[in-house]
Amino acid sequence: MILRILSSLLVAVCVLLGVVTQDNLVRQHIAASCRDMLESTLGCQVSLRVRSCNFFIPEVELEDVRLAGTDDQGNPWQWRCKRYRAGFSWAHVLSFGMIDFFGEADDVHIYSVAHGQSIAIAGHIQKLLAPPALPLPSFLKMFAIHRAQILMCDPVRNISVSTSLKSMSRKIHDRFRTTVYVTDGSIHSSHNVERCSRMRGTFTCDLKDTLDGPRCALKCDSYFYMPQWRDHGGCFVSGVWEWDHGRFSLYNADHSCAIDPVVITLDNGRPHVRAQARVQLESVLDICNVPSAAGVAGSASLSFTGTCDEQGRVACDLDVACEDVTVAHSPYRASCTLSCAKRNDDIKAMGTVRLHGVGECSLRGRWDHTQKNGECLIHNSTALELPSVRHWKILPHDFRVSLVGSLDRADAQYAVQCTHLFTHETACHEGLMLARPGEIQAQGWWKQGYYQAHVQRGTQPHSDTLVCFKDDGSELLRIKHDVHDAQSYVAAVIQFPLIRAFMGQMLGYDVQGDGTVKIGMRIGNNTPLMADVLLTDAAIRLPQTYNFVDGMRAHVSYDSTQRKVLIDDFICSLHTGRVGCAHAAIYFDPYGALSYASVPFVFDRCLLNMQHDLFAMVSGALLFCKHPQAPAQLSGSITIDRAQLKENPLSHVLQKRLFEAAQSNLFKQYPDLMCDVAIESKEPVRIDTSFMQTRAHVDVHIARSIFDPRVSGNIKLSGGTLTFPYKPLLISRGSIQLVPDQLNDPLVDLVAKNRIKKFDVTLCVSGSLTNHEIHLSASPTLSDEQIMALLLVGSHDESLNAMMPALVMNNLKNVLFSTNQSTHLERWFKSFTKPFSITLVPSFSDQSGRGGLRGAVEIDVNDRLKAIIQKNFSLSEDTRFEVEYTLSDDITIRGIRDERRDFGGEVEMRWKF
């Protein structure tokens, strides 16, 4: 009977407990108890609801669980769970006297702030996993997370990490195994830039309690994607940790970045780390978000060893070696080494940087982590070449930079001395820089002057200045930078002597003159740079001409995002003439090279000259253009308004000098500059030399490359004379035909005629400059020697016709085709153009048959009247006198007194049939 009563009572209690757990008041009371217990033990805000509870299993199921709080530094964290179930087994408690807890969470969302090396929610998790204070021993048998979203943010570094995962933790014999399956994840930096994505993998961790404390074993096999590496962005991480040692590796798809191996060992609780890595510098710059426009290429090898003692002090060594480092569009190749050693709070570093073809520099420094200060010394261990300055070098240890600083200040000093290789002359430059919070000051000295700079930061508005002085105290450069309302304004005043020095180094010749360049720039956020350029008080001589620049103005804008330069309203005024450009556009590729350009410019009546030989007033329009994947081109037309040439146009040297002047140093940076230029004379070019006076019409076209031109066209001579001592020849026809692919050997056609006494003399030149023929003819017929005698002294009768005319004939081509005709005229012709008209003419022939040496004196009164006095020096006879008068071209009267003193006369008449 008692047994039945007890059984009925037990059944009634069980029924009562089952009914009570379904009551809302009971559930609310249980929820309040759980909330109070969690808030008191975990120190955070808790909100939850009890969905169900069961005292028989026992088990409790919660929903809408939310815990939020802050860490010791006030950084917030929170996690919430849609459904949470926990409990234990009465059977295990009764059998083993231990409570075996299990837990299961679904749809978990975790948020935490990361600060430095710590995570705000880390302390909460440690408290959450700590065993509760219960009268019976307890352990966690199983814990599962079915779906979880984790978001961690670092507001200082502006980095956020988002991960989706699920996990399973279970007690297996003497160890607790946790397996985490990451299904997706990503890392974003500032401005929501994705740095890592597609994170997935499996992580297995075994925890084991031993006499020496808990031991851990870890195995990971994961994958993630780096968008910066594009097609090779897939990265793999794998490794194993076995209780007290482990080995890990990381590499991407094409092994351009490989960290393998990373070996970690524990020695009496002290970790030792050893790692090797080899990376491509392009990959490192992509990770660091450096634009690819830097164009840096090369490889780097790293070796790291480190350990940590019981007090947490770290000792490590890092060796870095970079090889074949190049920068786009730079001819230099560099290599460097760096060794760093950290002992306690002291960091020491030393290394070398070698620029192949220039030299090598060494550096040595230290940093005290406790005092937060350090120092560094840099000097050249080998001689440094100066590619831009010939015959100058920096000898070893003549370049030194010393830097002493801390986190809030830095002091730097530098000194450099250059030595001329042949004269051993030295040039020194030294200076110092002081950096303070919000302020930088710098000053330096060199032989010809000094500079001062002052930069302010952190204040609004603020102003920065840079001033360079000559040794006499006059300013060479002044730059002032002002900031107002997020807008920057730069005003620069540059004196031409400073520009002259730079142009001498870059272009290879000295541009003489004086002037002041004023630049006003406006720089805004996300807006193109705008600048107005003005040249005032200028007198700058243009290279290879007597003209000079006396003023210039232009409006320039630069868009860094599109790498575009626009030039508007460019006007350059010359002493004679002006050059203008209404609008020009220039684009650069990501490596800084010219990709597109359209620069049209118009010049009006500009004075150009070539030494003392050519003076010309020219006008025209030219277009400099550059298209992608095509060479630059110069096209347009040039009109010669007026010109005077004081050099022989038939000279081979003159034509070569003209094209050398056209191939200016300004175009040396474009060795394949194509051209399509037409040159035409508006008025005939006046040619005035000591031998030739004429006018020329120019019609020339220049094609192909400016350094390998294809010139065609012609230069036609109209009228003019060829000067000979007795009487000039009149040019009736003349031309210079420029033949393509025969630049320095054009075709020549020249015909010059005149009537000298009773002869019609013709000079014909044909062929080319290097292979030509000269033909002399006369009517009535004369020999070449007689024609030359006629041109020289006006007589063809027995006058030196065996010697001197032949010599002059042989040098006629030198007079026609030489570059200095006056020299040849003085040498060959001036002896025949004395300021009197009496000429001694020896004669070696005897027309009278009497023999002897004869001589004659010719007296020219004018073109119609002349007299001849002839004497036989071997015989004692009287002298022969002859007077000749030309009535017309066809009738000549001659009076004669011969050696016998007989008088006679002649009338010569010519008929043409």
Solvent accessible surface area in square Angstrom, and as a share of the most:
residue,aa,sasa,rsa
1,M,171,0.77
2,I,129,0.66
3,L,136,0.68
4,R,182,0.66
5,I,98,0.50
6,L,102,0.51
7,S,56,0.36
8,S,73,0.47
9,L,107,0.53
10,L,116,0.58
11,V,92,0.53
12,A,54,0.42
13,V,64,0.37
14,C,47,0.28
15,V,87,0.50
16,L,106,0.53
17,L,67,0.34
18,G,28,0.27
19,V,98,0.56
20,V,48,0.28
21,T,7,0.04
22,Q,112,0.50
23,D,61,0.31
24,N,100,0.51
25,L,131,0.65
26,V,38,0.22
27,R,54,0.20
28,Q,115,0.51
29,H,128,0.57
30,I,32,0.16
31,A,9,0.07
32,A,32,0.24
33,S,54,0.35
34,C,28,0.17
35,R,76,0.28
36,D,86,0.44
37,M,113,0.50
38,L,39,0.19
39,E,66,0.30
40,S,90,0.58
41,T,86,0.50
42,L,13,0.07
43,G,61,0.59
44,C,13,0.08
45,Q,137,0.61
46,V,9,0.05
47,S,56,0.36
48,L,14,0.07
49,R,132,0.48
50,V,15,0.09
51,R,124,0.45
52,S,39,0.25
53,C,14,0.08
54,N,55,0.28
55,F,92,0.38
56,F,100,0.42
57,I,88,0.45
58,P,14,0.09
59,E,38,0.17
60,V,38,0.22
61,E,22,0.10
62,L,13,0.07
63,E,41,0.19
64,D,58,0.30
65,V,5,0.03
66,R,116,0.42
67,L,3,0.01
68,A,23,0.18
69,G,18,0.17
70,T,85,0.49
71,D,41,0.21
72,D,155,0.80
73,Q,123,0.55
74,G,47,0.45
75,N,23,0.12
76,P,65,0.41
77,W,12,0.04
78,Q,50,0.22
79,W,30,0.10
80,R,111,0.41
81,C,3,0.02
82,K,124,0.52
83,R,68,0.25
84,Y,51,0.19
85,R,53,0.19
86,A,21,0.16
87,G,8,0.07
88,F,42,0.18
89,S,40,0.26
90,W,114,0.40
91,A,68,0.52
92,H,42,0.19
93,V,16,0.09
94,L,149,0.74
95,S,80,0.52
96,F,140,0.58
97,G,30,0.29
98,M,68,0.31
99,I,19,0.10
100,D,4,0.02
101,F,56,0.23
102,F,37,0.15
103,G,1,0.01
104,E,27,0.12
105,A,3,0.03
106,D,30,0.16
107,D,40,0.21
108,V,7,0.04
109,H,57,0.26
110,I,35,0.18
111,Y,67,0.25
112,S,0,0.00
113,V,13,0.08
114,A,21,0.16
115,H,74,0.33
116,G,40,0.38
117,Q,177,0.78
118,S,61,0.39
119,I,66,0.33
120,A,5,0.04
121,I,4,0.02
122,A,44,0.34
123,G,37,0.36
124,H,9,0.04
125,I,73,0.37
126,Q,130,0.58
127,K,112,0.48
128,L,79,0.39
129,L,126,0.63
130,A,56,0.44
131,P,110,0.69
132,P,73,0.46
133,A,111,0.86
134,L,76,0.38
135,P,134,0.84
136,L,74,0.37
137,P,77,0.49
138,S,25,0.16
139,F,56,0.23
140,L,63,0.31
141,K,95,0.40
142,M,38,0.17
143,F,53,0.22
144,A,3,0.02
145,I,34,0.17
146,H,76,0.34
147,R,145,0.53
148,A,5,0.04
149,Q,82,0.36
150,I,34,0.17
151,L,72,0.36
152,M,49,0.22
153,C,33,0.20
154,D,12,0.06
155,P,94,0.59
156,V,113,0.65
157,R,126,0.46
158,N,82,0.42
159,I,62,0.31
160,S,31,0.20
161,V,48,0.27
162,S,43,0.28
163,T,19,0.11
164,S,22,0.14
165,L,27,0.13
166,K,96,0.41
167,S,15,0.10
168,M,70,0.31
169,S,11,0.07
170,R,112,0.41
171,K,83,0.35
172,I,61,0.31
173,H,171,0.76
174,D,77,0.40
175,R,67,0.24
176,F,40,0.17
177,R,92,0.34
178,T,34,0.20
179,T,21,0.12
180,V,37,0.21
181,Y,92,0.35
182,V,21,0.12
183,T,81,0.47
184,D,75,0.39
185,G,6,0.06
186,S,18,0.12
187,I,49,0.25
188,H,44,0.20
189,S,29,0.19
190,S,42,0.27
191,H,175,0.78
192,N,122,0.63
193,V,59,0.34
194,E,71,0.32
195,R,33,0.12
196,C,8,0.05
197,S,11,0.07
198,R,126,0.46
199,M,44,0.20
200,R,120,0.44
201,G,17,0.16
202,T,53,0.31
203,F,66,0.28
204,T,35,0.20
205,C,32,0.19
206,D,11,0.06
207,L,85,0.42
208,K,56,0.24
209,D,120,0.62
210,T,49,0.29
211,L,189,0.94
212,D,128,0.66
213,G,24,0.23
214,P,106,0.67
215,R,74,0.27
216,C,42,0.25
217,A,14,0.11
218,L,58,0.29
219,K,125,0.53
220,C,11,0.07
221,D,94,0.49
222,S,17,0.11
223,Y,44,0.17
224,F,36,0.15
225,Y,36,0.14
226,M,21,0.09
227,P,38,0.24
228,Q,24,0.11
229,W,19,0.07
230,R,152,0.56
231,D,134,0.69
232,H,89,0.40
233,G,0,0.00
234,G,9,0.08
235,C,1,0.00
236,F,86,0.36
237,V,34,0.20
238,S,43,0.28
239,G,11,0.10
240,V,60,0.34
241,W,34,0.12
242,E,73,0.33
243,W,63,0.22
244,D,58,0.30
245,H,93,0.41
246,G,5,0.05
247,R,137,0.50
248,F,38,0.16
249,S,19,0.12
250,L,46,0.23
251,Y,69,0.26
252,N,0,0.00
253,A,53,0.41
254,D,64,0.33
255,H,114,0.51
256,S,20,0.13
257,C,10,0.06
258,A,23,0.18
259,I,57,0.29
260,D,70,0.36
261,P,21,0.13
262,V,31,0.18
263,V,26,0.15
264,I,45,0.23
265,T,52,0.30
266,L,71,0.35
267,D,67,0.35
268,N,136,0.70
269,G,63,0.61
270,R,83,0.30
271,P,46,0.29
272,H,65,0.29
273,V,44,0.25
274,R,111,0.40
275,A,16,0.12
276,Q,73,0.33
277,A,19,0.14
278,R,115,0.42
279,V,14,0.08
280,Q,64,0.29
281,L,27,0.14
282,E,73,0.33
283,S,10,0.06
284,V,51,0.29
285,L,44,0.22
286,D,26,0.13
287,I,69,0.35
288,C,82,0.49
289,N,100,0.51
290,V,53,0.31
291,P,97,0.61
292,S,80,0.52
293,A,42,0.33
294,A,37,0.29
295,G,18,0.17
296,V,35,0.20
297,A,35,0.27
298,G,11,0.11
299,S,14,0.09
300,A,5,0.04
301,S,36,0.23
302,L,55,0.27
303,S,35,0.22
304,F,67,0.28
305,T,57,0.33
306,G,11,0.10
307,T,42,0.24
308,C,30,0.18
309,D,34,0.18
310,E,127,0.57
311,Q,131,0.58
312,G,45,0.44
313,R,125,0.46
314,V,65,0.37
315,A,28,0.22
316,C,25,0.15
317,D,50,0.26
318,L,56,0.28
319,D,71,0.37
320,V,30,0.18
321,A,34,0.26
322,C,19,0.11
323,E,81,0.36
324,D,79,0.41
325,V,27,0.16
326,T,44,0.26
327,V,73,0.42
328,A,31,0.24
329,H,126,0.56
330,S,43,0.28
331,P,120,0.76
332,Y,75,0.29
333,R,105,0.38
334,A,18,0.14
335,S,28,0.18
336,C,39,0.23
337,T,69,0.40
338,L,63,0.31
339,S,46,0.30
340,C,35,0.21
341,A,33,0.26
342,K,44,0.19
343,R,116,0.42
344,N,85,0.43
345,D,62,0.32
346,D,39,0.20
347,I,51,0.26
348,K,120,0.51
349,A,25,0.19
350,M,90,0.40
351,G,9,0.08
352,T,44,0.26
353,V,67,0.39
354,R,95,0.35
355,L,60,0.30
356,H,56,0.25
357,G,65,0.62
358,V,22,0.13
359,G,9,0.08
360,E,41,0.18
361,C,27,0.16
362,S,23,0.15
363,L,46,0.23
364,R,148,0.54
365,G,14,0.13
366,R,82,0.30
367,W,71,0.25
368,D,27,0.14
369,H,85,0.38
370,T,85,0.49
371,Q,118,0.53
372,K,74,0.31
373,N,59,0.30
374,G,10,0.09
375,E,87,0.39
376,C,36,0.22
377,L,62,0.31
378,I,54,0.28
379,H,39,0.17
380,N,0,0.00
381,S,39,0.25
382,T,50,0.29
383,A,35,0.27
384,L,19,0.10
385,E,67,0.30
386,L,45,0.22
387,P,84,0.53
388,S,80,0.52
389,V,48,0.28
390,R,184,0.67
391,H,77,0.34
392,W,51,0.18
393,K,47,0.20
394,I,12,0.06
395,L,72,0.36
396,P,62,0.39
397,H,102,0.46
398,D,37,0.19
399,F,53,0.22
400,R,103,0.38
401,V,35,0.20
402,S,42,0.27
403,L,72,0.36
404,V,84,0.48
405,G,16,0.15
406,S,34,0.22
407,L,134,0.67
408,D,88,0.46
409,R,112,0.41
410,A,25,0.19
411,D,41,0.21
412,A,16,0.12
413,Q,109,0.48
414,Y,62,0.24
415,A,44,0.34
416,V,29,0.17
417,Q,62,0.28
418,C,27,0.16
419,T,13,0.07
420,H,29,0.13
421,L,74,0.37
422,F,139,0.58
423,T,91,0.53
424,H,134,0.60
425,E,90,0.40
426,T,61,0.36
427,A,42,0.32
428,C,70,0.42
429,H,57,0.25
430,E,94,0.42
431,G,5,0.05
432,L,42,0.21
433,M,73,0.33
434,L,64,0.32
435,A,21,0.16
436,R,76,0.28
437,P,103,0.65
438,G,34,0.32
439,E,53,0.24
440,I,67,0.34
441,Q,77,0.34
442,A,22,0.17
443,Q,64,0.29
444,G,0,0.00
445,W,108,0.38
446,W,69,0.24
447,K,143,0.61
448,Q,109,0.48
449,G,4,0.04
450,Y,65,0.25
451,Y,39,0.15
452,Q,88,0.39
453,A,22,0.17
454,H,51,0.23
455,V,40,0.23
456,Q,66,0.29
457,R,115,0.42
458,G,82,0.79
459,T,76,0.44
460,Q,124,0.55
461,P,83,0.52
462,H,19,0.08
463,S,37,0.24
464,D,11,0.06
465,T,44,0.25
466,L,55,0.27
467,V,12,0.07
468,C,18,0.11
469,F,31,0.13
470,K,72,0.31
471,D,100,0.52
472,D,106,0.55
473,G,38,0.37
474,S,51,0.33
475,E,63,0.28
476,L,18,0.09
477,L,23,0.11
478,R,93,0.34
479,I,54,0.27
480,K,92,0.39
481,H,39,0.17
482,D,33,0.17
483,V,14,0.08
484,H,84,0.37
485,D,134,0.69
486,A,61,0.48
487,Q,60,0.26
488,S,21,0.14
489,Y,93,0.35
490,V,18,0.10
491,A,56,0.43
492,A,8,0.06
493,V,52,0.30
494,I,32,0.16
495,Q,46,0.21
496,F,7,0.03
497,P,54,0.34
498,L,39,0.19
499,I,44,0.22
500,R,81,0.30
501,A,59,0.46
502,F,113,0.47
503,M,47,0.21
504,G,27,0.26
505,Q,106,0.47
506,M,141,0.63
507,L,44,0.22
508,G,60,0.58
509,Y,50,0.19
510,D,79,0.41
511,V,8,0.05
512,Q,97,0.43
513,G,27,0.26
514,D,80,0.42
515,G,2,0.02
516,T,19,0.11
517,V,16,0.09
518,K,94,0.40
519,I,42,0.21
520,G,36,0.34
521,M,51,0.23
522,R,114,0.41
523,I,61,0.31
524,G,12,0.11
525,N,105,0.54
526,N,159,0.82
527,T,75,0.44
528,P,59,0.37
529,L,45,0.22
530,M,50,0.22
531,A,6,0.05
532,D,82,0.42
533,V,28,0.16
534,L,77,0.38
535,L,12,0.06
536,T,36,0.21
537,D,128,0.66
538,A,11,0.09
539,A,53,0.41
540,I,15,0.08
541,R,94,0.34
542,L,47,0.23
543,P,54,0.34
544,Q,113,0.50
545,T,5,0.03
546,Y,96,0.37
547,N,2,0.01
548,F,61,0.25
549,V,15,0.09
550,D,58,0.30
551,G,12,0.11
552,M,45,0.20
553,R,127,0.46
554,A,13,0.10
555,H,54,0.24
556,V,34,0.19
557,S,12,0.08
558,Y,81,0.31
559,D,23,0.12
560,S,74,0.48
561,T,110,0.64
562,Q,101,0.45
563,R,83,0.30
564,K,36,0.15
565,V,26,0.15
566,L,43,0.21
567,I,40,0.20
568,D,40,0.21
569,D,92,0.48
570,F,52,0.22
571,I,32,0.16
572,C,17,0.10
573,S,40,0.26
574,L,17,0.08
575,H,119,0.53
576,T,33,0.19
577,G,24,0.23
578,R,123,0.45
579,V,33,0.19
580,G,16,0.15
581,C,10,0.06
582,A,83,0.65
583,H,92,0.41
584,A,1,0.01
585,A,14,0.11
586,I,34,0.17
587,Y,68,0.26
588,F,65,0.27
589,D,39,0.20
590,P,55,0.34
591,Y,110,0.42
592,G,51,0.49
593,A,29,0.23
594,L,35,0.18
595,S,28,0.18
596,Y,68,0.26
597,A,1,0.01
598,S,32,0.21
599,V,32,0.18
600,P,52,0.33
601,F,50,0.21
602,V,87,0.50
603,F,20,0.08
604,D,74,0.38
605,R,104,0.38
606,C,6,0.03
607,L,40,0.20
608,L,81,0.41
609,N,13,0.07
610,M,14,0.06
611,Q,113,0.50
612,H,130,0.58
613,D,18,0.09
614,L,41,0.20
615,F,62,0.26
616,A,8,0.06
617,M,26,0.12
618,V,10,0.06
619,S,20,0.13
620,G,17,0.16
621,A,46,0.36
622,L,22,0.11
623,L,62,0.31
624,F,31,0.13
625,C,17,0.10
626,K,31,0.13
627,H,96,0.43
628,P,80,0.50
629,Q,187,0.83
630,A,40,0.31
631,P,63,0.40
632,A,2,0.02
633,Q,64,0.29
634,L,16,0.08
635,S,25,0.16
636,G,29,0.28
637,S,56,0.36
638,I,36,0.18
639,T,47,0.27
640,I,23,0.12
641,D,10,0.05
642,R,130,0.47
643,A,13,0.10
644,Q,54,0.24
645,L,16,0.08
646,K,100,0.42
647,E,21,0.09
648,N,0,0.00
649,P,9,0.06
650,L,3,0.01
651,S,1,0.00
652,H,72,0.32
653,V,69,0.40
654,L,3,0.02
655,Q,13,0.06
656,K,99,0.42
657,R,62,0.23
658,L,65,0.32
659,F,33,0.14
660,E,101,0.45
661,A,36,0.28
662,A,52,0.40
663,Q,47,0.21
664,S,24,0.15
665,N,40,0.21
666,L,96,0.48
667,F,47,0.20
668,K,128,0.54
669,Q,132,0.58
670,Y,52,0.20
671,P,97,0.61
672,D,74,0.38
673,L,0,0.00
674,M,60,0.27
675,C,6,0.04
676,D,58,0.30
677,V,10,0.06
678,A,41,0.32
679,I,38,0.19
680,E,102,0.46
681,S,14,0.09
682,K,144,0.61
683,E,83,0.37
684,P,39,0.25
685,V,11,0.06
686,R,114,0.42
687,I,4,0.02
688,D,41,0.21
689,T,17,0.10
690,S,53,0.34
691,F,0,0.00
692,M,0,0.00
693,Q,59,0.26
694,T,9,0.05
695,R,120,0.44
696,A,2,0.02
697,H,84,0.37
698,V,20,0.12
699,D,79,0.41
700,V,13,0.07
701,H,69,0.31
702,I,27,0.13
703,A,23,0.18
704,R,89,0.32
705,S,15,0.09
706,I,19,0.10
707,F,79,0.33
708,D,80,0.42
709,P,12,0.08
710,R,100,0.36
711,V,3,0.01
712,S,31,0.20
713,G,19,0.18
714,N,37,0.19
715,I,34,0.17
716,K,115,0.49
717,L,13,0.07
718,S,53,0.34
719,G,38,0.37
720,G,30,0.29
721,T,34,0.20
722,L,0,0.00
723,T,50,0.29
724,F,6,0.02
725,P,28,0.18
726,Y,57,0.22
727,K,58,0.25
728,P,51,0.32
729,L,0,0.00
730,L,90,0.45
731,I,8,0.04
732,S,74,0.48
733,R,131,0.48
734,G,5,0.05
735,S,31,0.20
736,I,1,0.00
737,Q,78,0.35
738,L,13,0.07
739,V,40,0.23
740,P,43,0.27
741,D,100,0.52
742,Q,64,0.28
743,L,42,0.21
744,N,53,0.27
745,D,31,0.16
746,P,0,0.00
747,L,84,0.42
748,V,5,0.03
749,D,48,0.25
750,L,2,0.01
751,V,11,0.07
752,A,0,0.00
753,K,101,0.43
754,N,30,0.15
755,R,56,0.20
756,I,0,0.00
757,K,54,0.23
758,K,37,0.15
759,F,9,0.04
760,D,59,0.31
761,V,1,0.00
762,T,24,0.14
763,L,0,0.00
764,C,41,0.25
765,V,1,0.01
766,S,56,0.36
767,G,33,0.32
768,S,9,0.06
769,L,11,0.06
770,T,90,0.53
771,N,119,0.61
772,H,46,0.21
773,E,127,0.57
774,I,39,0.20
775,H,112,0.50
776,L,6,0.03
777,S,40,0.26
778,A,14,0.11
779,S,63,0.41
780,P,62,0.39
781,T,123,0.72
782,L,23,0.12
783,S,51,0.33
784,D,59,0.30
785,E,57,0.25
786,Q,49,0.22
787,I,1,0.00
788,M,0,0.00
789,A,3,0.02
790,L,0,0.00
791,L,0,0.00
792,L,3,0.01
793,V,25,0.15
794,G,0,0.00
795,S,2,0.01
796,H,36,0.16
797,D,67,0.35
798,E,68,0.30
799,S,5,0.03
800,L,51,0.25
801,N,51,0.26
802,A,83,0.65
803,M,99,0.44
804,M,59,0.26
805,P,3,0.02
806,A,33,0.26
807,L,87,0.43
808,V,1,0.00
809,M,41,0.18
810,N,101,0.52
811,N,26,0.14
812,L,1,0.00
813,K,104,0.44
814,N,53,0.27
815,V,1,0.00
816,L,0,0.00
817,F,26,0.11
818,S,18,0.11
819,T,43,0.25
820,N,79,0.40
821,Q,6,0.03
822,S,47,0.30
823,T,52,0.30
824,H,33,0.15
825,L,11,0.05
826,E,108,0.49
827,R,154,0.56
828,W,54,0.19
829,F,6,0.03
830,K,103,0.44
831,S,66,0.42
832,F,43,0.18
833,T,55,0.32
834,K,110,0.47
835,P,135,0.85
836,F,132,0.55
837,S,53,0.34
838,I,92,0.47
839,T,48,0.28
840,L,128,0.63
841,V,8,0.04
842,P,41,0.26
843,S,9,0.06
844,F,153,0.64
845,S,53,0.34
846,D,45,0.23
847,Q,160,0.71
848,S,62,0.40
849,G,69,0.67
850,R,108,0.39
851,G,31,0.30
852,G,45,0.43
853,L,92,0.46
854,R,12,0.04
855,G,6,0.06
856,A,10,0.08
857,V,47,0.27
858,E,10,0.04
859,I,53,0.27
860,D,29,0.15
861,V,94,0.54
862,N,85,0.43
863,D,94,0.49
864,R,116,0.42
865,L,53,0.26
866,K,19,0.08
867,A,24,0.19
868,I,30,0.15
869,I,59,0.30
870,Q,41,0.18
871,K,67,0.28
872,N,4,0.02
873,F,132,0.55
874,S,69,0.45
875,L,67,0.33
876,S,121,0.78
877,E,33,0.15
878,D,43,0.22
879,T,30,0.17
880,R,61,0.22
881,F,84,0.35
882,E,27,0.12
883,V,74,0.43
884,E,25,0.11
885,Y,91,0.35
886,T,29,0.17
887,L,84,0.42
888,S,46,0.29
889,D,78,0.40
890,D,53,0.28
891,I,54,0.27
892,T,8,0.05
893,I,76,0.38
894,R,34,0.12
895,G,35,0.34
896,I,28,0.14
897,R,50,0.18
898,D,29,0.15
899,E,26,0.12
900,R,160,0.59
901,R,147,0.54
902,D,80,0.41
903,F,165,0.69
904,G,44,0.42
905,G,62,0.60
906,E,81,0.36
907,V,101,0.58
908,E,53,0.24
909,M,90,0.40
910,R,60,0.22
911,W,172,0.60
912,K,163,0.69
913,F,235,0.98
